Amino acid sequence: MTITDTRLKTILLSGAALGTLAMPASAFAQDAAQDAENADSNVIIVTASKRETTLQEIPIAVSVTSGEDIEDAQIRDLIDLQTLVPSLRVSQLQSSANTNFIIRGFGNGANNPGIEPSVGVFIDGVYRSRSAAQIGDLPNIERVEVLRGPQSTLFGKNASAGIISIVTERPQFEFGGQVEATYGNFNARILKADVTGPISETLAFSLAGNINKRDGYARDLNLGIKFNNRDRWGVRGQLLWEPSADLSFRLIGDYDKIDENCCIAANVRENPAITAALRAASGQARPLEAADPFSYRVRNNIPSTNEIENYGASLQGDWNIGALTVTSITAYREVRSTTNQDSDFTSADLIGQNLANTSIDTFTQEVRVASDFDGPLNFLVGGFYFNEDIKFTNDLLFGRDFRGYASALIGPGVGGAAGVEALLGVPNNTFFRQGQGIFDDFTYGNDAFSLFGQFDLKPTDRLTFTFGFNYTEDKKQVRSNVVSTDPFSALDFVAIGNTLITQQGIATTVGQALRLPGPANAAQVAAFAAAQPAAFGQIQSGAAAFARANNTNPAVNPLLGLRALQFLPPFLNFPNAVESGRTKDDDFSYTIRANYEITDNLNIYATYATGFKATSFNLSRDSRPFPTDFIPGSPVNNPAASPIRNAGLALPNLTTGSRFAGPEESEVYEAGIKAQWPLVAFNLTVFKQSIKGFQSNVFTGTGFALANAGKQSTFGIEFDGTVRPTDGLNLFVAFTYLDPKYDSFVNSAVGDLSGATPAGIPALSASMGGSYTYEFAGGTKFTVRGDYAYESDVQIAEGLPGFIVTNANGTRNFQPALDVARQFRRQTDLVNVSATLELTNGLELTAWARNLLDDRFISTVFDSVAQSQSVSGYPSLPRTYGGSVRFKF
C-alpha cells in the first residue's frame, strides 16, 4: 500500500525515532497502593488473563490506561478513550444508546439488539452484553485494559475481536475520597465524587456518584431547541468484606440514567427533486438544512428521546486455599431504554414516530480456580454461564405530511396518491395516512455456557509454553410479531401492472382490428369478443404473453416506479412452518503461545489463537427469509418453488435477506516484543488476523441488513512506547498500521465486495504526546499534558443501498451504490491539552481542551429515510474546553 499523506509520513518517522523508547504513557498507570512502592519503575499490574500479573510479563497485546491518565486527559467515556489507544475505534451513532467498538478493524453490534458486539466489554469482571449497558460515565476508575485480537479462550463467545476491561477502585480500609467539579463550553457541568473507608476491621465501603450535563452543540432551526446535549447521572456503591487473609467478598451495585436529545443527522447530499417534494408537502421553503453538516444546524419536527436506565449488582468472592485461588462472580443486570426520533431528519412530518423500547435482563455466573505453584506447571480452569432475555418493540409510523409528500413524488401524470387510488378502485385516502406504518415486536432468549482453561508450562526459568481452550455452547430462540398497516406497501405492482398491460394490449389491438382512432373501450372489447371469439382469444393470449414478458420492465410498467414508496411491506413472522427461530452453536477455541524472557527486561512471544462469536439475530424490519427458503417474485410470473411458497407463506413484496448471521470464527498469528526498563519501555506486535463469517450489520435507513462475510482479514503492526528522559517528563507515541480486506464477501448489502477494502478502517492510526510535571519547593506541582490523535484518510461506507439500480431485465446494478459511497471519506487530527496545578492540601486546578483545533469530520453516512438519492450523516463533536476543580482527601 502506498501512503502519500505527509502527516502520515511524519507520524511514522516520529514512531521510528522513538522506536527504542516505547510504551504509551497510559501504560505507566499504577493503582494507588503501588504508586509509592513503584514510583521510579514501570511496573503495571493488569488482570487481562484473569490473574494478576505485570504488563511486562503478560504475553498478550494489551493497552492499559490508568485512572490518573483518564483524569488528566479529561476522558469522560469510552468514546474518548480511542484518542489514547490507536487500535481502538469507538463511534456513537443513531442514539445515546448506540456505541460501536472496533479493535484492529473488527467490530459490530450497534443499534441492533439482536447482535452481541464482537468486542466484549467487562466492568469489574462482569460482561456487559449491549452498548446501552456500557456507555455510562463510570466514576473512580482504576484502569482500562484493551486486549487486542481474539480472546475467546478465557472470555468465551463474546470476544472474537477483543476485550475492553474496566476496573474500578476497590473499597479501602483507610478513609479517603475526592470531589471534582467541572465547567466547560456549551454550558457543560460535571460533578464527580467518591468516598471510601472502613466500617469495621474486616468491612470497607465505597460510594461514588457522577452528574454530567451539557447543553446541545447543535441547533434545530425549526423547533428552536438545542440538540446533542448531555444529561446523565449515576451512583455506584461497594462493600468489601475480608473476614480473613484468604477470603474476601466484593459486592457492587450501580445505577445509571441517561435522558438526552440525541443525535442529529446532517444533510450531506441533497436530491433537488426530493427537496421540492418535501417543500410541497410541508409548505415550508426550507424543510431541511443546506448540505453543510458542520453548521450543526438541522430541521426536525420532533425532538429526539433517549431515555436509558442501566442497573445491576454483582458479587465476587475470592478464596485462597493454599496455592489455589477460587473465584466466583455472580451478576444480574437490567437495561431499559426508550428512543424516539424524527427519522427522516426534516421539518416535514414524514415519519411521525420511530419509537423503540428495549428491555434486556442478563444473568451471568463465573467460577474459576487458579494455581500458584512453585513448580513448572500452573493452570486456570473455570466455567461461565450466560442467560439473557430481550424484549424489543419499534413503531415506525407515517406523519401528517407523508401523503402530500408521496403525492408530489408520484406526480401529476398519475394524479398523486388520489390518482393511484382511483386507478386501483379503492376509496380515497386509503394510502399514506397518518398513523399507518409498521409495528415491530421481537422476543429473544439466549442461554450459553463455557468451559475454559489455560495451562502454563515452564521447562526453564525463562521459557513458558501456554495452552488455553474454551468450549462454548450457545442457544438462541427468537419470536417475532411484526405487523404492517401500510396497504400501499402490500400492493403487487408486477401483478397489477400485468393486468393493466394485458388490458391495454387487448384494447389497443381490438381498436386496431375495428379501425378505431384509439384503443377500444370496455363495451367495444366485449362486443368484439362475442362476435369473434377465436380472434379475441388470440389477441388475449398475445397480450397476456407480452405482459408476462414485460411486467418487470419499468419502461412498460410505469407502476414499478412507485416501489420506492413501498418500504414497509408485509412481514413474514417467525417461527413458522419453515423457519424455527432457533439456533444452536458450539465451538472449541484454543490458544497456543510461547513466551521467552531474553533478559529480565526483554520478552518475546508468539501466539496462534482462535476465537468464536455465536449466531446473531436481526431484530429489525429488514429481517427476511434466507434465499434457500424463498425465491422472490410475483405469482403472475410463476417463480420457482421454494419452501416458504410451498408452505403457503408467501406475502406480497416479500424479499430475501437473513434472519440471522451465523457464527464468527476468528484466528490470529501474532508475534511480539515487550521491553521495559526504569526509564524506557516499548511494545511491538506484528499480526495477521482473520474472521470467517464476519457479521456485517449495515444500516439501511429504516432497518438493518445483517449478513456473513465469507472472510475478512487484516495484516497489522502495532507499536507503543514511552521514555522519561528527565524527572517529571514523559513522552509517548503509539501507532497501528492495518491492511484489511474482504477475502470473500459475495452477498453483502451492496453486492460482491470480495477483494475490497472494508470501510471505516484507516491504514494508520496514531497518538503521541507527553506530560511534564514541575515540583516547586514545598511540594506544589504543576503538570502540563498534550496528546495528538491521527487517523489517515478512509472511506466511511462500503456502499449505500439506496443507490442500487434495478435494470429493465430485473438484474441489480450495485456500482452506483459503491461509487457514491467512495465520495464520503474521513481523516482525523485531534489535539487535546491540559494543565493542572496540584497543591499540597489536596486541591487541584485544571484547565483543559479536547479537539483543540476543532477538527470536524463525518463519522457515518447512510441513505436518507424515504428520500431517494439523498444521504445523511453524523458530524463529529466540535471543540470542547473548560476548567476543573478537584479536592482529594
Secondary structure, DSSP 8 states (H G I E B T S, - for coil): -----HHHHHHHHHHHHTTTT-S-GGGG---HHHHTTTTTS---EE-TTSS-EETTT--S-EEEEEHHHHHHTT--SHHHHTTT-TTEEEEE-SSTT-EEEEETTB---TT-TT---SEEEEETTEEE-SGGGT-S--SSEEEEEEEES--HHHHTTB-SSEEEEEEE----SS-EEEEEEEEETTTEEEEEEEEEEESSSSEEEEEEEEEEEE--SEEETTTTEEES-EEEEEEEEEEEEEEETTEEEEEEEEEEEEEE-----EEEE--HHHHHHHHHHH--S-SS--S-GGG-EE--SS--EEEEEEEEEEEEEEEEETTEEEEEEEEEEEEEEEEE--TT-SSS-SEEEEEEEEEEEEEEEEEEEEE--SSSEEEEEEEEEEEEEEEEEEEEEE-TTHHHHHHHHH-TTTTHHHHHHHHHT--TT-SS-TT-EEEEEEEEEEEEEEEEEEEEE-SSSSEEEEEEEEEEEEEEEEEE--EE--SGGG--HHHHHHHHHHHHHHHHHHHHHTT-SS---HHHHHHHHHH-HHHHHHHHHHHHHHHHHHTT-TTT-GGGGGGGG--S-----SS-SS---EEEEEEEEEEEEEEEEEETTEEEEEEEEEEEE--EE--STTB---TTT-----GGG-----HHHHTT---TT----BSEE--EEEEEEEEEEEEE-SSEEEEEEEEEEEEET-EEEEE-SSSEEEEE-SEEEEEEEEEEEEE--STTEEEEEEEEEEEEEEEE-TTBTTB--TT---TT--SEEEEEEEEEEEE-TTS-EEEEEEEEEEEEEEES-S--GGG-EE-TTS-EE-HHHHHHHTT-EEEEEEEEEEEEEE-TTSEEEEEEEESTT----EEEEEE-TT-TT-EEEEE----EEEEEEEEE-
